[in-house]
Amino acid sequence: MDHIREENGRLTKSELDHAEDYGIERELIGGIPHIDLWARMLNTLAIPKAWLPEVIRLNEYTIQTCLRESSTVGIVLVLAVELWAGSMGVEIIPALRKANIDRELGIFFDLHALVDTEDHIAEIDSDLISLLVNQPPENTLQELKDYMNEFQDIRLEFWNKMDEIMSKQAPASLPEPADGPLCYGPRMCEALEVAKDTEGYDHSEAFHQRILTVFRSGINAYSNAI
């Protein structure tokens, strides 16, 4: 419920202060639901809301699975979304800057690059561990893995379709790229700093490893509980 409150823009003073500490002005996010931040950007830039069949399938699978399956399965799916939501800004924010998109229009990504990396991941992870260790297990470990894999496979179909469509568009002449990847907060910045020193540096791989690390912590807690 606390997460839903935040998603609807009903932020506390400490949350607004936290955002401003990282350069995200409170007047850009306070009292504005995140879905409205997203819609304002799409509408202003005349970007169509393309409801591809792959999008509809992902949306329906997520809703129906969360409604019909256990709370543990629901938290696992939410964790999968939140882990991606924070790291997407690493890829998208530099692209927005490069295309000279008004920073205020893209504030959705700046905000989520901060809160989903620094705050929500830890909160949802603790919720998952609590569900696993403080009550009789609702699902086997294999069932949780199966739901996660199915969800990720459906999402991958959507991303592959979107990439196919985007790749067919003619390249545009743009200014010099902005500095990137960008990060907000110590967790995201540390992950990028560590990854860049590895051979064949790939910052997306850094966040993939973070996902595995968080999920393994839940698995270990589950194993200890049973």
KAWO-V999987 format. One line per field, one symbol per residue. ss: DSSP state (H for helix, E for strand, L for the rest). A space follows every 10 residues. Layout:
ss: ???
This chain:
ss: LHHHHHHLLL LLHHHHHHHH HLLLLHHHHL LLLHHHHHHH HHHHLLLLLL LLHHHHHHHH HHHHHHHHLL HHHHHHHHHH HHHHHHHHHH HHHHHHHHLL LLLLLLHHHH HHHHHHHHHH HHHHHHHHHH HHHLLLLLLL HHHHHHHHHH HHHHHHHHHH HHHHHHHLLL LLLLLLLLLL LLLLHHHHHH HHHHHHLLLL LLHHHHHHHH HHHHHHHHHH HHHHHL
